[in-house]
Amino acid sequence: MRIFIFRISNFVNRNLKNSPWIHHRQHNPIREMSQSTSIPKKQLRIRDHGYDNYMEIEKKTRKVLKFQSLILSEPNQSIPIPRLETLAHRIGFTRHEASAFILKFPHVFEIFEHPVQRILFCRLTRKAILQIEQEQLALAEQVSQAVMRLRKLLMMSNGLRLRLEHVRIARSAFGLPGDFEYSVVLRYPEFFRLIDAKETRNKYIELVEFDPKLGICAIEDARERVYRERGSDAEDIRFSFLIDFPPGFKISKYFRIAMWKWQRLPYWSPYEDVSGYDLRSIEAQKRMEKRAVATIHELLSMTVEKKITLERIAHFRMAMHLPKKLKEFLLQHQGIFYISTRGNHGKLHTVFLREAYRKGELVEPNDLYLARRKLAELVILSPRKARVDRELVGYRRSKLDDEMGQVTRAYVEDACEDFRGGDGVGHSEDAEDDLSSDIGSEVDSGDEDDDFDGSVSIQRNSPK
């Protein structure tokens, strides 16, 4: 028996080393295991610091987005600091933590003195506003792709329908707009319809018609590419997944045999209806387990950033025949998925699709992903860089030379009026109007004029 297992182990080792679908780094046994050829149910979670560092930035970005929503909800898109500190408890901040937090990100938040009320206000910087506009533009351009994602999502569910609330909670991950109920569901009645369930009083999104052309998984496209490259030599990857174990993951020879047999196990497609099959046999249960891996793989492939929280996946558990203990189930397949507990004090678990990332970045980025990463770039920029930018504002070339000249002339004329002792109130108001009209051409929101007026008033007081 030992000789037989030894020969199988050598055969599997030779096949796995030549296979591009499995990448491993260490081969020492993780613990004493039985000589079974099934994948162990309990696996130690090996940390991958590349994904954890990604989530450390994501944690800060989520908090920044909460403050952005508070500011943008105001009529003038600017909010007094005392009011911001009062509303901060809604997003989990104490009164004094809110002010300290926004001061850490001067590239996103800008604090200025209101010219009339003479109290400190907070608003978004021009870079942050441009990032929001870029994200909204990318979201609008990907409406057709969002429609396709929602159709595929419904095709994987039982009865071709999902709860509206569950889709709304996960809308950001799938690139759906905030008003997707009207801009996507009701706008395309040939694909979707809203129904009310009388027994539960919940709204559901139902697919009008199943489209076989969309029932192709992302992993099947990857297999097809390998088939074209390798030809008949790729027959062994017919049911395989791309495997990339994290650094430090130890693989025993028995685990290697189990993975080799699991990779060749047939399974039903996530888009296939399995309600008519007898699922009581052991073989059927193994196929359903691998089908669950394929379903989660397809869910992550449809997301914008190829990641989604485990809690969002749990909302679709009943509708897509997923196992109850999702975390333990995903830990059995650490070569396909990675679960990060960073962010929100470990209360959220973010699931990454490992094959979609290389060195902390998406292999195939899209416009919406790049727009969201712009905010992360603003978050990690040094505050010292913001001070340098403010000092160099007067040295912009060509585009603002004339405008800065008008600002300087207005400042000199106002200063002369003060030394003369004359009543220059009317002239001062005209100068402020000229300043607002000159620089306002570069500012998208109307409340930007208040800050420029305030900056001029501060300059006037400084020489005195």
Residue pairs with C-beta under 8 A, 6 or more apart in sequence:
5 35
5 257
8 257
9 253
9 254
9 256
9 257
12 253
12 256
12 257
12 260
13 253
13 256
15 236
15 260
16 22
16 24
16 256
16 259
16 260
19 236
19 237
19 240
20 226
21 226
21 237
21 240
21 241
21 242
21 243
21 263
22 243
22 244
22 259
22 263
22 335
23 243
23 244
23 245
24 243
24 245
24 249
24 251
25 245
25 247
25 248
25 249
26 248
26 249
26 250
26 251
27 250
27 251
27 252
27 256
28 250
28 251
28 252
29 250
29 251
29 252
29 253
30 43
30 44
30 249
30 250
30 251
30 252
30 255
33 40
33 252
33 254
33 255
34 254
35 254
36 254
36 258
37 254
37 257
37 258
37 261
38 258
39 255
39 258
39 259
39 262
39 332
39 333
40 255
40 258
40 332
41 328
41 332
42 328
42 331
43 331
43 332
43 334
45 331
45 334
45 339
46 245
46 246
46 247
46 248
46 249
46 334
47 246
47 248
48 246
48 247
48 338
50 357
50 359
50 360
51 338
51 340
51 352
51 357
51 360
52 340
52 342
53 360
54 340
54 360
55 340
55 342
55 343
55 350
56 342
56 343
57 376
57 379
57 380
58 342
58 343
58 350
58 376
59 342
59 343
59 344
60 379
60 380
61 375
61 376
61 379
62 343
62 344
63 91
63 101
64 105
64 108
64 375
64 379
65 375
66 91
66 92
67 84
67 91
67 98
67 101
67 102
67 109
68 108
68 124
68 128
68 132
70 79
70 84
70 87
70 90
70 91
71 77
71 78
71 79
71 84
71 109
71 122
71 123
71 124
72 124
72 132
76 446
76 447
76 450
77 123
77 124
77 445
77 447
78 121
78 122
78 123
78 447
78 450
79 87
79 121
79 122
79 123
80 114
80 117
80 119
80 120
80 121
80 122
81 99
81 111
81 119
81 120
81 121
81 122
82 119
84 98
84 99
84 102
84 122
85 95
85 96
85 98
85 99
86 95
88 94
88 95
88 97
88 98
89 95
93 101
102 108
102 109
102 111
102 122
103 109
103 111
104 383
105 378
105 379
105 383
106 125
106 383
106 386
106 387
107 125
107 127
107 128
107 378
107 379
107 381
107 383
107 385
107 386
108 124
108 125
108 127
108 128
108 375
108 378
108 379
109 122
109 123
109 124
109 125
109 128
110 122
110 123
110 124
110 125
110 451
111 120
111 121
111 122
112 120
112 121
112 123
112 450
112 451
112 454
112 455
113 119
113 120
113 121
113 454
113 458
114 120
114 121
114 450
114 454
115 450
115 453
115 454
115 457
123 447
123 451
124 132
126 442
126 443
126 444
126 448
127 378
128 375
128 378
129 444
129 445
130 444
131 371
131 374
131 375
131 378
133 444
134 371
134 374
135 368
135 371
135 372
135 374
135 375
137 371
138 366
138 367
138 368
138 370
138 371
139 175
139 177
139 368
140 177
141 367
142 175
142 366
142 367
142 368
143 177
143 183
143 184
145 175
146 174
146 175
146 176
146 177
146 180
146 184
147 184
147 188
147 191
148 214
149 174
149 175
149 176
149 302
150 167
150 174
150 176
150 180
150 184
150 185
150 191
150 192
150 205
151 191
151 192
151 207
151 211
151 214
152 214
152 215
152 271
152 298
152 302
153 162
153 167
153 174
153 299
153 302
154 160
154 161
154 162
154 192
154 205
154 206
154 207
155 207
155 210
155 211
155 214
155 215
155 271
156 270
156 271
156 295
156 298
156 299
156 320
157 316
157 319
157 320
158 275
158 318
158 319
158 320
158 321
159 206
160 206
160 207
160 210
161 195
161 204
161 205
161 206
161 207
161 319
162 204
162 205
162 316
162 319
163 202
163 203
163 204
163 205
163 315
164 181
164 194
164 202
164 203
164 204
164 205
165 202
165 203
166 315
166 316
167 174
167 176
167 180
167 205
168 180
168 181
169 312
169 315
170 308
170 312
170 315
171 177
171 178
171 180
173 303
173 304
173 305
173 307
173 308
173 309
173 312
174 302
174 303
174 304
175 303
175 304
175 368
176 184
177 183
177 184
181 194
184 192
185 192
185 193
185 194
185 205
186 192
186 194
189 208
190 208
191 207
191 208
191 209
192 205
192 206
192 207
192 208
193 205
193 206
193 208
194 203
194 204
194 205
194 206
195 203
195 204
195 206
196 202
196 203
196 204
197 203
197 204
214 271
215 269
215 271
215 272
217 269
217 270
217 271
217 294
217 297
217 298
217 301
218 297
218 298
218 301
218 302
219 241
219 242
219 294
219 297
219 298
219 301
222 242
222 355
223 234
223 237
223 238
223 240
226 234
226 237
227 234
236 264
237 263
238 264
239 263
239 264
239 265
239 266
239 267
239 290
240 263
240 264
241 263
241 293
241 294
241 297
241 336
242 336
242 354
242 355
243 259
243 263
243 335
243 336
244 335
244 354
244 355
245 251
245 334
245 335
246 334
246 338
246 354
249 334
249 335
259 335
262 290
265 286
265 287
265 290
266 287
267 287
267 288
267 290
267 291
267 294
268 274
268 277
268 287
268 288
268 291
269 291
269 294
270 291
270 294
270 295
270 298
270 320
274 288
274 291
274 321
277 284
278 284
279 285
279 288
288 321
289 323
289 329
291 321
292 321
292 322
292 323
292 329
293 333
293 336
295 320
295 321
295 322
296 313
296 322
296 330
296 337
296 351
297 336
297 337
297 353
299 308
299 313
299 316
300 306
300 307
300 308
300 337
300 351
300 352
300 353
300 356
301 353
301 356
304 366
304 368
304 369
304 372
305 362
305 369
305 372
306 352
306 353
306 356
306 357
306 362
307 350
307 351
307 352
307 353
308 350
308 351
309 348
309 349
309 350
309 351
310 326
310 327
310 330
310 339
310 348
310 349
310 350
310 351
311 348
311 349
313 322
313 326
313 351
314 322
314 326
316 322
317 323
317 324
317 326
322 329
323 329
327 339
327 349
330 337
330 339
330 351
331 339
335 354
336 353
336 354
336 355
337 351
337 352
337 353
337 354
338 351
338 352
338 354
339 349
339 350
339 351
339 352
340 349
340 350
340 352
341 348
341 349
342 350
343 350
355 363
356 362
356 363
356 364
357 363
362 369
394 404
396 404
403 438
403 439
406 434
406 435
406 438
407 435
407 438
407 439
407 456
410 431
410 432
410 434
410 435
410 456
411 456
411 459
411 460
413 427
413 431
414 424
414 427
414 428
414 431
414 460
415 460
415 463
417 424
417 427
417 428
418 424
418 460
418 464
431 456
432 453
432 456
435 452
435 453
435 456
436 449
436 452
436 453
439 448
439 452
440 448
440 449
440 452
443 449
